[in-house]
Amino acid sequence: MKAENQFHIKFRLLGKAFNSVDELLLFSQSISVEVYQFLENWFDESTIIEVKTSGSTGTPKLIQLQKKHMINSAKATGEFFNLFENTTALLCMPVNFIAGKMMLVRALTLGWQLDVVEPSSAPLKNVEKGYDFSAMAPLQVINSLQEIDKIKKLIIGGGVVSKELISKIQHQKTEIFATYGMTETVTHIAIKKLNNFNLIPESKNKTLLQAENDFRSRHAELISASHYKTLPNVKISIDSRNCLVIDAPKICDKKIVTNDIVELITATEFKWLGRYDSVINSGGVKLIPEQIEEKLVSVIKERFFVAGIPDAILGEKLVFVVEGIEKKYFFEKVKDIQSLSKYEIPKEIYFVKCFIETETQKINRKETIKLLKNIY
């Protein structure tokens, strides 16, 4: 029997052990059609799994992943987080997409005790027990802050983690991490710590030299916290556009050239800056929307994004798109942000009643921008 057609002897699903694949498949039918269909595909004779991409950077499409690569990804996650057999885990993301599928693969491969709840925006609302590990989208975390300590280690994927959310999780006991990856890389290939930093406590009885050394230590760790660290057996580099190139033969047959602009810190660390295909060339000045949005998020509470639209003089002009009812005070607040350069101040502000979203609840910027066509 092939490795992908087996499951770990310690694997448990909703607390139940299984003596055969048929027994597992029969039981999974009582959980959901999606879980059953994935497991049925996982245990068939094919060496591949078809997975739908999220559509956040283009039209959703079906791609084929090697089952052996999915197993290798599961093992890398287990090694990185020290999560091996008997780990208790909660699956609360849709199994239609790679994040949900990989929670099942990790459990099957590593011998986890996996519980499954119906995907929702507040997945911990009716959960009473605690878990060693789970994965959530940013919106799920936002709506679960009161119960988040039920999870010991949590990874966040499926969207950028805002500064506002990061500030809210700093004093949580849960170890929380952002992930970098895509369907083509079998979920994440790099991890960034978001809280629980081992910072040196303040003390009033310190010499000036001790205080300076402590400050340097704190600063170094916080700077490092903004870097993604690669999982085992992943090599990274950049191309001529400063976009990330991923060489991970255990999970991808070929190198993956991304459209993500990064700053390489070391051979295993990088800082994500933004998407190459979203860079705005405004009068010869190149602006990265994600970097501007990071500066605005502490001021703007509604959902928003910045983008470039055609302009006769500048080529592209920077605009600010907000979800909701028009509010006059936005422009003044934007101008008051000291860290924005004069080029980063939006030329126009547009309001959209409801953003168009992808199937995984990410903002579909391209389709939302089309709603503005009658405006400019």
Summary of the structure (lengths in Angstrom):
residues: 376
radius of gyration: 22.3
end to end distance: 61.0
largest distance: 69.9
contacts: 1123
relative contact order: 0.09
helix: 30%
strand: 29%
